[in-house]
Amino acid sequence: MSAVDDFSSEEAKLRRRFRAVETKISIVGRALSILHPESAEDLIDERDFDLDERLPYWAELWPSARVLAEHVLAMRGNDRSLLELGCGSGLVATSAALAGFRVTVSDYYDDALRFARVNVERNGGAPARSLLLDWRKLPARLARFDVVVASDVLYERPYGPLMASVLAATLKPDGIGVVADPGRVGREEFIRALGPVDLRVTTKLDVAFRDGQVRQTISLFEIGRRSPSRSRPS
């Protein structure tokens, strides 16, 4: 089976399992078509919520993801490795693949990984690798990446320190992280947690997002090592 047949077959399976829709999005003048569940509410599972308050936020195309997708697509991938944390349906991962990065998508939901991989390929990107990842239970050994990105992942206070820890565990010594955030409650905890894991905010860019009635300011935080010479090799 060819690669095209493989992702087409996976897309057909997703369309059978989910009430899926295609959303057309222009990112830096490039037209993308993102397949995703029509309604996140359709995916709410009471058993998952009772277990760990899990909610299917991954199914939404959030403004922060759109802003981060534009930022990443404008970067030069040059075959560098990129990991997306909390990939959702794969909008950012798709932009990263089109920018020339070698992409790995990660999420807490296996279904999110499936949608992300399909969206990368249906928009012409090289196939992405995938990683099912729980930030609270990181594997003993994780690959390290040149670039690690995440969008709108600080919506609970405990996620701030968790995100800092995951960045520290997955960034190469000279790697960069980019976190897009619309002002969620975990932002300050995230920034405070960077120092203890030898990371720091190197730049912060505020981007105005406008789409119909939606008005948000999305902050892009670029993260780097505080002392690269003391960081462990990848």
C-alpha positions, 0 to 999 in steps of 0.5 A: 500500500502506498503512503497516499493509500495509507493516509487516505484509508486512515482518513476514511476510518476517521470519517466513519467514526466521527461526525467530521468537517473540513475547515478551510484556513489561510495561513500566511497566504497558504490555503489549508484544509483541516479535518476535525470533529464537528463538535467537541461536545460530541466527544465528551466521555463521562468515564474519562472525565471521572477518571482524570477530568479529561475533556476533548479540547483537542477537537477545537481549532483554537485561535492560539493554534492559528497564530502559532501555525502562522509563526511556524510556517514563516520559520525555516524548517531546514529538516530540523526536528520539531515536536508539537505538545498537545497537537489537537487536530494538527493545524500547527503540525501541518504548518510545521511540515510545510515549513520543512520540519521533521514533525512529531505530533504528541497528545494525550488522546490517540484520536488527536494523533490520528487526525493530526497525521492525516491533516499533515499528509492531506495538505502535502506535508511529509508524514509525521511521527506520533507520540502518545504522551501524558505530561504527568507520567513522562517516559524515562527516556524521551527524544530531544528536538530542535524545536518544541511548540505548544498552543493554548495548553495552560488552561489549568494552573497545574499545567504551567509547571508540567509544561515547563518540565516537558520542555526541559525534557524534550528540548535539545541543549540549543533548542527553542520552544514556542508556546502560544497562550491567550492569557490562561490561568496557568501562564504565570505558573509556567513562567515561574516554573521555567527557572528551576528547570534551567529555562527562560523566556527569551522573547515575547510577542503579542499578536492581535487575533481577529476573526468575526466576533472573536477578539484575542491577544495571543502571546508567543513565548520563545523559550531557551536554555538559561545555561546551554553549556550545563545542559545534558547532551541530546 
